Amino acid sequence: MSDSENTDESSRFRSEFPENEREHTLTHIDLMDISTHSDLEVSSTLVGPSLSTRRPTPDYLFGPIPREFGKWHYYDRGAPEVRLFTLSDVEFFGNRLLVRNNCILCLPQNGLHRSDMVNDLAAYKSGAGLYRRSMEGEFVLLAGAAYGIYGHWLIDFMMRLQVLISAGYDIATCKYLLPSDISNFIRDWLSILGITERQLVFFDVERDICHIKHALLPSNLRGNGRVSPLLERAAVAIRHEVLKNEVPPSDAIRKIYISRRKWGNVHRSLRNSDEIEQIADAMGFQVVYPEEMSIRKQVQMFAHAEFVIGEYGSAMHSSIFCKSTSRFLMLRGNAGHPGFLQSGLCEAFRQRHGYVFGAVSEDDPLGSFVIDPADFRMCVEVMQQ
């Protein structure tokens, strides 16, 4: 749907934004500390409490475990409060820059923090080639970076809809302001959840400065690698919505291996994936490629799986649709990135899980790694005990 097809409530006028019109002195303010800035007229509703506990230990660790693992894993103490922020008369640019009264409104847990705003802020201050749009009515901002990555959409952006529901909103009647280049899987998920195209208003992340009269900004349901208990409630509701009263199929796959070989992302690739997948197949696991499946098929597959092995990545985050009795094995390199969010998800759903680490090649900037076949065989045996 183009902007011209979706203008009734979204764009009363659109005009070129003059260069150097915007004042260059801007103050960064964290929305979580907004109570100290009453002049900004920002309010919030507490939807979920913070989480502050020592995280549980994975059930097993194999391979060249990184020396810093303990620090990376256990110093991640929890997740912040979950809140729904109500904003008035704010300017929105680049899908992560919110400005009111010369104050930049930051929300780090949503990826709205100053270190990621540098380029957008420079463009906003310049105004060169930008256009102002006036947005009447109330809009939900599913704002932040990495919205085109499936795992981030699943765990970060989509889960914010539960914040709206918990605060008493009907997601089927809200209006949503979204980047015009959203992926098809986002449209598919919104449709499944009862949100129609008529509720979506799009903007150009590189050109449009949207002046929004009333905005709703739900916070993420996680911090770094830990998640709010509210996420479990959201995932269970979504799984129910997708599967309805479906009877489990007699041919449901109980043991699956999630492969990234066909996804096309060259970062953090498993260099001996052929060998590892052959071992998994010989041990009774079916190798699957989620990107070749519909969303409903993916949810159905995870809902009935008992043992899940996978290369660490977006597809493994669909563990949120599994049972609490399901068990997981993640394959990953021994570098810090991409963190241990998967442990946080398994913690929230009380699912047993472990890791096999592979040594990352020091001369490979893409972070590829190799999993030792003997370690892998042993870990698969352990996860099924």
KOLTIDREN-447297 format. One record per residue (C-alpha): x, y, z. Coordinates in steps of 0.02 Angstrom, whole numbers, plus 50000, padded with zeros to 5 digits. Layout:
BEGIN
XYZ
...
This chain:
BEGIN
500005000050000
500745016749950
500685032850050
499425039949926
498255025349965
498375027750152
498195046150191
496505048650275
497185049150451
499035049950421
499525064950318
498625081550319
500065089750228
501795085450168
503055098950135
504925100250105
505885102150267
507005117650252
508865115050283
509555120850450
507825124850517
508015113050664
508935119750816
510565110050841
510585109551030
509645094151083
509615085251251
509525066351270
508265060151399
507885042151445
506005038951442
506185027951595
506735043551690
505395054651615
504575058251784
505945071051816
505445080851659
503615085251683
503725098951552
503845085751414
502055079851447
502495061451428
501535048651530
501755030051551
500795014951613
501705001051705
501244984651621
502534972651691
503784973251835
505664972451814
506594955951827
508144955651936
508824938351975
510344927951939
509994918251782
509974899251789
511414889051719
511214880151551
511044861251570
512624857451474
514054866051384
515214857551260
516654862851150
517884877351171
516884887051300
517424905351294
518414911251444
517214926051463
515644915251461
515304917451648
515394936251635
514334937051479
513024925351548
512864928551735
513144947351740
511554949051639
510494951751794
508754954651725
507534964451619
506834982051648
505044986751681
503804985151539
502895001351505
501735009351380
502215027451347
500975040451286
501765054851191
501005070851121
501645081950981
503245072350946
504315071850790
504845054750729
506255051550606
507275036650547
506225024250646
507235027850803
507325046650831
505955054250940
506045072950976
504965084251083
505395101851143
507195099851084
507375083951186
507825067251109
506795053851194
507835038151219
507275020651266
508805009251263
507854992951284
506974997051118
508605001151031
508245019751046
509885025351122
511085039051076
512465028051006
511295021650869
510545038750832
512105047350770
511765046350583
509895049550598
510215064250713
511445072050590
510185070550449
508795077350559
509815092550610
510285096150430
508545094050360
509275092150185
508085082550072
506865078750212
504985080950213
503815084750357
502205074950374
500805079450493
500015064150574
498295066850649
497525054250766
498385041250876
499765029850811
500705015150885
502585016150855
503424999250838
505055008750828
506855003250832
508274995550734
508344978450648
506484977450612
506874967550453
507674953150548
506444939250588
507084935650764
507014953950814
505264955650744
504704940050837
505444944151008
505544963051007
504304971650892
502854959350887
502884956251074
502544974651104
500764971251048
500534962051213
500974978251302
499514986651214
498344972351258
498904972451440
498594991251448
496804988751386
496974992651201
496184982851060
497594979350936
496294976250800
495744994550805
497395003650831
498345012650693
500165007850667
501545018650594
502805007450506
504285009150387
503775007550205
505064993950174
504414981150299
504654962950250
503234951750194
503374941150351
502894956550453
501324959050349
500934940450366
501124940650555
500054956250575
498694948450468
498714932550571
498504943050728
496984951950656
497814968250605
497274973450430
498164983750298
496914997750331
497685000050503
499445002250435
500185019150388
501905019450309
503325031950307
505015033350222
506375030650353
507625041050254
506545055950205
505025058150317
504965068050479
503285063550551
502475075750671
501305064850772
499895072250874
499675056950986
500875042250993
500915025951089
502645018351117
502655001051199
504314995751275
505174979351235
504844964251343
506704961151368
508324969551415
509864961051343
509754942151358
508354941351489
506494943251457
504974948751554
503774935051613
502484944451510
503294937451353
502724919851397
500924925751410
501074934351242
501834919251156
500524907251223
499144918851162
499944920350991
500184901550975
498354899051019
497834912050890
498874903750754
498384885750790
496624888550860
495924871550913
497024861650796
497214843150831
499064838350832
499454829750666
499944811550676
501494815050571
502114829650678
504014830850683
504634827450860
506504829650830
507054844050719
508704851750666
508554870150615
509784873850475
510364891150419
511164884950259
509794891550143
509474907950233
510814917450140
511604926350288
513484923750280
513814929850457
514164917050595
514044902450474
514384884450525
515794879350410
515544860550429
513644861250420
513544846750296
514424834950416
513434840550568
511764839150478
512194821550420
512554816550600
510914824250657
509974814950521
510794798550572
510254801750752
508424803650702
508274822450678
507424829950526
508374844350449
507194858950412
507354876050333
506074887750415
506244901450283
505444889350159
503924886950270
502394897750302
502224905850472
500814894050519
501864878950472
503324885550575
502254888350730
501454871250708
503154862950690
503864870950847
502274868150947
502424849350927
504324847450933
505104838651082
506944840551039
507614855350941
509394857650880
509894873150784
511234885350734
511014900550845
509964913350753
508234920350721
507384903950682
507834896750853
506854910750937
505274901650881
505624891051035
504334902651116
502994892151029
503654875851102
503064866751258
503934869151424
504494850951412
505414853751247
507314853051251
508544863351151
510314862551089
511114878051012
512654877850901
513664893950901
515384901550892
516354905951049
516364924751018
515274936451123
514074940650983
512624936450968
512434934851156
511314922951252
509534928551224
509064910651184
509474906151365
508314920051422
506904913251315
507144895551379
507194902451557
505514911051534
504724895151467
505614883451590
506404873851447
508014864051467
509404869351350
511264868851315
512624874251195
513984866851087
515294880151052
516404880350900
518024889950884
517834905950782
519184908550652
520214923650705
520544928650525
518694928050475
517794944650503
516124935950472
516314925150628
516164907850549
516504892850662
516734873950663
515824861750778
516784846350833
515784830950774
516194821050932
515604835351044
514024836550942
513624817950954
513894817951141
512824833451167
511384826251065
511444810851176
511464821551334
509984832351280
508914816751256
509294808751425
